[in-house]
Amino acid sequence: MTVVEHLTELRQRVVKSILAVLVGMTVGWFLYRPVFNLMSNPFCDFMRTHPQLAIDPKDPCKLVYLSVTEPFITKIKVVAFLGVGLALPLVLYQLWRFITPGLTSRERRFSVPFVVSSMVLFALGGWFAMLTLPKGLAFLLGFAGTERVQAVLSIGKYLGFVMLLIMAFGACFEFPLILISLTMVGVLSSRQLRDWRRYALVVIAIVAAVVTPSQDWFTMSALMVPLIIFYELSILISRLLKK
């Protein structure tokens, strides 16, 4: 294919991906309420156990908005977040279809496992993020600890924090897939991964400290431990593949 043909195909793949995201956003619009409840439940649970921090102790589970447009903008952000998540399988498939012409027939057979693995790992990361969220909130909000301080969280700030946490964990959980893919195409080897283990641990610690929006020790540790396990599993799988 010529350069122009590659660019034309890239445009087609991008357009299909955008259309898939728009369809996902349409579905996400109707899922907003249950998703909002799911994201706000950890905050509600914390505030119910610490009513002294709430403006209204009788009804502590309240988020506020600080501008006229904040509810609308926040809903659009959440719907866009859901649209990308729902369209992720098709987006990954389009990405794989774009790069397959440069791969061998053996490598092309991994298209379905690549897409499925990416989805599973991202979903696992998002689930793990929601699992660590209550502890992270308890650690951060617990610093108030006095009746003279009250928690007034805006809906945009809070949901933005939760979505960023989910995306950070979901993206980082793609780490083993990247390592194994690079190993399979010959860019890395199990020997190199073993030799770089000490440096990898330092990089993992730095990444966990940077990408976690809360930057508390619990959330950072909750991200570091799976990434270290994934790194060791990548070495094991690479050795089994004799790479």
Secondary structure, 3 states (H helix, E strand, C coil): CCHHHHHHHHHHHHHHHHHHHHHHHHHHHHHHHHHHHHHHHHHHHHHHHCHHHCCCCCCCCCCECCCCCHHHHHHHHHHHHHHHHHHHHHHHHHHHHHHHHHCCHHHHCCHHHHHHHHHHHHHHHHHHHHHHHHHHHHHHHCCCCCCCCCCCCEHHHHHHHHHHHHHHHHHHCCHHHHHHHHHHCCCCCHHHHHHCHHHHHHHHHHHHHHHCCCCCHHHHHHHHHHHHHHHHHHHHHHHHCCC
